[in-house]
Amino acid sequence: MSKVSEDARKKYLEKIQDYKKTIEDIENREKLILQVMERDTTGAEYKKIRLAEENLNLLSYYVLMNNLSMSLLGVKNEGYLNEARKLCYKVIIYMEQVVTGVIDGPWSDYEDKVVLISSFDHQDRWKLISKMGLAIQLVLSGYGDNTKWKWAFVELEGRYATVVKNLLNLKTLFQDMDPNADGYDIKMAHLTLTRKLLDQTANRYREKYELSTLRFDDFRLAIKYLGALRYLSMAINRAQEAENIKKKMEIWQQKLENDLKRKDIADKQ
């Protein structure tokens, strides 16, 4: 590795100090919001959305500091990446508290939660989930392809997919697909992304099961995400698509049962 110039090191330290001050300001805002929530729970859902947004801003500075380390010092800063990764989970947790982490349950399981944030409009929802998705990708890219966190990120991506799904109002979803409906393009983008993420997560959990953990719970989660995709197909009145997903779920379930039987036989030998 080439020697880092004093000028580069100086620029890095100056920038880092600026960013750390901004990070401190954001953390203080979060503390203030949490203090307000302790005194008054009115509109708690919207305050948690605000907290998710604040932590996404915070996360962006940790990603930026790692990028600065890479560009000026030629060194990846695992500490900053680890902070950014933890913040990904924190953002997800805040949003799970708003719309639940229900993967494949019926609309009735979380309808009351979504109704509470009815004035959180489609455009703002789209901006938030787009920022969340970008944040996860930036952190993944920061670690690189050979990171030890490769399979751990499957869970994070899955929980993100669940939140994206649960921000949809399944009761109005079919009528929202009317091209003449207000905000049609954004609603369709949200729906398209949700379908993509659920399918992708199902496949990723199966890959995790087969290529890494061999844990049956991972395969069960893969099937649950297919179940979520099926619920979504039924909500938008795509019966044939829902039936095809059901058949795929049955094939995967049979594979899981066969693997369980083989494991049981092997354990008894």
Contacts in CASP RR format, 6 or more apart in sequence:
PFRMAT RR
TARGET T0000
AUTHOR 0000-0000-0000
METHOD contacts of the structure
MODEL  1
MSKVSEDARKKYLEKIQDYKKTIEDIENREKLILQVMERDTTGAEYKKIR
LAEENLNLLSYYVLMNNLSMSLLGVKNEGYLNEARKLCYKVIIYMEQVVT
GVIDGPWSDYEDKVVLISSFDHQDRWKLISKMGLAIQLVLSGYGDNTKWK
WAFVELEGRYATVVKNLLNLKTLFQDMDPNADGYDIKMAHLTLTRKLLDQ
TANRYREKYELSTLRFDDFRLAIKYLGALRYLSMAINRAQEAENIKKKME
IWQQKLENDLKRKDIADKQ
1 74 0 8 1.000
1 75 0 8 1.000
4 72 0 8 1.000
4 73 0 8 1.000
4 74 0 8 1.000
8 72 0 8 1.000
8 73 0 8 1.000
9 72 0 8 1.000
9 73 0 8 1.000
11 72 0 8 1.000
12 68 0 8 1.000
12 69 0 8 1.000
12 72 0 8 1.000
12 73 0 8 1.000
15 65 0 8 1.000
15 68 0 8 1.000
16 65 0 8 1.000
16 68 0 8 1.000
19 61 0 8 1.000
19 64 0 8 1.000
19 65 0 8 1.000
19 68 0 8 1.000
22 61 0 8 1.000
23 58 0 8 1.000
23 61 0 8 1.000
23 62 0 8 1.000
26 54 0 8 1.000
26 55 0 8 1.000
26 57 0 8 1.000
26 58 0 8 1.000
26 61 0 8 1.000
27 58 0 8 1.000
29 54 0 8 1.000
30 51 0 8 1.000
30 54 0 8 1.000
30 55 0 8 1.000
30 58 0 8 1.000
33 47 0 8 1.000
33 50 0 8 1.000
33 51 0 8 1.000
33 54 0 8 1.000
34 51 0 8 1.000
36 47 0 8 1.000
37 44 0 8 1.000
37 47 0 8 1.000
45 98 0 8 1.000
45 113 0 8 1.000
45 116 0 8 1.000
45 117 0 8 1.000
46 117 0 8 1.000
46 120 0 8 1.000
48 94 0 8 1.000
48 95 0 8 1.000
48 97 0 8 1.000
48 98 0 8 1.000
49 94 0 8 1.000
49 95 0 8 1.000
49 98 0 8 1.000
49 117 0 8 1.000
49 120 0 8 1.000
49 128 0 8 1.000
51 94 0 8 1.000
52 91 0 8 1.000
52 94 0 8 1.000
52 95 0 8 1.000
52 98 0 8 1.000
52 128 0 8 1.000
52 132 0 8 1.000
53 128 0 8 1.000
53 131 0 8 1.000
55 87 0 8 1.000
55 90 0 8 1.000
55 91 0 8 1.000
55 94 0 8 1.000
56 87 0 8 1.000
56 91 0 8 1.000
56 128 0 8 1.000
56 131 0 8 1.000
56 132 0 8 1.000
56 135 0 8 1.000
58 87 0 8 1.000
59 84 0 8 1.000
59 87 0 8 1.000
59 88 0 8 1.000
59 91 0 8 1.000
59 135 0 8 1.000
59 139 0 8 1.000
60 135 0 8 1.000
60 138 0 8 1.000
62 80 0 8 1.000
62 81 0 8 1.000
62 83 0 8 1.000
62 84 0 8 1.000
62 87 0 8 1.000
63 80 0 8 1.000
63 81 0 8 1.000
63 84 0 8 1.000
63 135 0 8 1.000
63 138 0 8 1.000
63 139 0 8 1.000
63 142 0 8 1.000
65 77 0 8 1.000
65 80 0 8 1.000
66 76 0 8 1.000
66 77 0 8 1.000
66 80 0 8 1.000
66 81 0 8 1.000
66 84 0 8 1.000
66 142 0 8 1.000
69 75 0 8 1.000
69 76 0 8 1.000
69 77 0 8 1.000
69 80 0 8 1.000
70 76 0 8 1.000
70 77 0 8 1.000
76 142 0 8 1.000
81 139 0 8 1.000
81 142 0 8 1.000
81 143 0 8 1.000
84 135 0 8 1.000
84 138 0 8 1.000
84 139 0 8 1.000
85 139 0 8 1.000
85 143 0 8 1.000
85 149 0 8 1.000
87 135 0 8 1.000
88 135 0 8 1.000
88 136 0 8 1.000
88 139 0 8 1.000
88 156 0 8 1.000
89 156 0 8 1.000
91 132 0 8 1.000
91 135 0 8 1.000
92 132 0 8 1.000
92 156 0 8 1.000
92 159 0 8 1.000
92 160 0 8 1.000
92 163 0 8 1.000
95 132 0 8 1.000
95 163 0 8 1.000
95 167 0 8 1.000
96 159 0 8 1.000
96 162 0 8 1.000
96 163 0 8 1.000
98 113 0 8 1.000
98 117 0 8 1.000
99 110 0 8 1.000
99 113 0 8 1.000
99 114 0 8 1.000
99 117 0 8 1.000
99 163 0 8 1.000
99 166 0 8 1.000
99 167 0 8 1.000
100 109 0 8 1.000
100 110 0 8 1.000
100 113 0 8 1.000
100 166 0 8 1.000
101 110 0 8 1.000
101 159 0 8 1.000
101 162 0 8 1.000
101 163 0 8 1.000
101 166 0 8 1.000
102 109 0 8 1.000
102 110 0 8 1.000
102 162 0 8 1.000
102 166 0 8 1.000
103 162 0 8 1.000
103 221 0 8 1.000
103 224 0 8 1.000
103 225 0 8 1.000
103 227 0 8 1.000
103 228 0 8 1.000
104 224 0 8 1.000
104 225 0 8 1.000
104 227 0 8 1.000
104 228 0 8 1.000
104 230 0 8 1.000
104 231 0 8 1.000
105 228 0 8 1.000
105 231 0 8 1.000
106 231 0 8 1.000
107 170 0 8 1.000
107 171 0 8 1.000
107 231 0 8 1.000
107 235 0 8 1.000
110 166 0 8 1.000
111 170 0 8 1.000
111 171 0 8 1.000
113 166 0 8 1.000
114 166 0 8 1.000
114 167 0 8 1.000
114 168 0 8 1.000
114 169 0 8 1.000
118 169 0 8 1.000
122 183 0 8 1.000
122 186 0 8 1.000
122 187 0 8 1.000
122 190 0 8 1.000
123 183 0 8 1.000
123 186 0 8 1.000
125 167 0 8 1.000
125 190 0 8 1.000
126 186 0 8 1.000
126 189 0 8 1.000
126 190 0 8 1.000
128 167 0 8 1.000
129 163 0 8 1.000
129 164 0 8 1.000
129 167 0 8 1.000
129 190 0 8 1.000
129 193 0 8 1.000
132 160 0 8 1.000
132 163 0 8 1.000
132 164 0 8 1.000
133 160 0 8 1.000
136 153 0 8 1.000
136 156 0 8 1.000
136 157 0 8 1.000
136 160 0 8 1.000
140 147 0 8 1.000
140 153 0 8 1.000
143 149 0 8 1.000
151 208 0 8 1.000
151 212 0 8 1.000
151 213 0 8 1.000
154 201 0 8 1.000
154 204 0 8 1.000
154 205 0 8 1.000
154 207 0 8 1.000
154 208 0 8 1.000
154 218 0 8 1.000
157 197 0 8 1.000
157 200 0 8 1.000
157 201 0 8 1.000
157 204 0 8 1.000
158 197 0 8 1.000
158 201 0 8 1.000
158 204 0 8 1.000
158 205 0 8 1.000
158 225 0 8 1.000
160 197 0 8 1.000
161 194 0 8 1.000
161 197 0 8 1.000
161 198 0 8 1.000
161 200 0 8 1.000
161 201 0 8 1.000
161 225 0 8 1.000
162 228 0 8 1.000
164 190 0 8 1.000
164 193 0 8 1.000
164 194 0 8 1.000
164 197 0 8 1.000
165 194 0 8 1.000
165 197 0 8 1.000
165 198 0 8 1.000
165 228 0 8 1.000
165 232 0 8 1.000
167 190 0 8 1.000
168 190 0 8 1.000
168 191 0 8 1.000
168 194 0 8 1.000
168 232 0 8 1.000
169 176 0 8 1.000
170 231 0 8 1.000
170 232 0 8 1.000
170 235 0 8 1.000
173 191 0 8 1.000
173 235 0 8 1.000
173 236 0 8 1.000
174 235 0 8 1.000
174 236 0 8 1.000
174 237 0 8 1.000
175 181 0 8 1.000
176 184 0 8 1.000
176 187 0 8 1.000
176 191 0 8 1.000
177 184 0 8 1.000
177 187 0 8 1.000
177 188 0 8 1.000
177 191 0 8 1.000
177 236 0 8 1.000
178 184 0 8 1.000
181 187 0 8 1.000
191 232 0 8 1.000
191 236 0 8 1.000
194 232 0 8 1.000
195 229 0 8 1.000
195 232 0 8 1.000
198 225 0 8 1.000
198 226 0 8 1.000
198 228 0 8 1.000
198 229 0 8 1.000
198 232 0 8 1.000
199 225 0 8 1.000
199 226 0 8 1.000
199 229 0 8 1.000
201 222 0 8 1.000
201 225 0 8 1.000
202 222 0 8 1.000
202 223 0 8 1.000
202 225 0 8 1.000
202 226 0 8 1.000
202 229 0 8 1.000
203 222 0 8 1.000
204 222 0 8 1.000
205 218 0 8 1.000
205 219 0 8 1.000
205 221 0 8 1.000
205 222 0 8 1.000
205 225 0 8 1.000
206 218 0 8 1.000
206 219 0 8 1.000
206 222 0 8 1.000
206 252 0 8 1.000
208 218 0 8 1.000
209 215 0 8 1.000
209 216 0 8 1.000
209 218 0 8 1.000
209 219 0 8 1.000
209 222 0 8 1.000
216 256 0 8 1.000
216 259 0 8 1.000
216 260 0 8 1.000
216 263 0 8 1.000
219 252 0 8 1.000
219 255 0 8 1.000
219 256 0 8 1.000
219 259 0 8 1.000
220 256 0 8 1.000
222 252 0 8 1.000
223 249 0 8 1.000
223 252 0 8 1.000
223 253 0 8 1.000
223 256 0 8 1.000
226 245 0 8 1.000
226 248 0 8 1.000
226 249 0 8 1.000
226 252 0 8 1.000
227 245 0 8 1.000
227 249 0 8 1.000
229 245 0 8 1.000
230 242 0 8 1.000
230 245 0 8 1.000
230 246 0 8 1.000
230 249 0 8 1.000
233 239 0 8 1.000
233 241 0 8 1.000
233 242 0 8 1.000
233 245 0 8 1.000
234 242 0 8 1.000
END
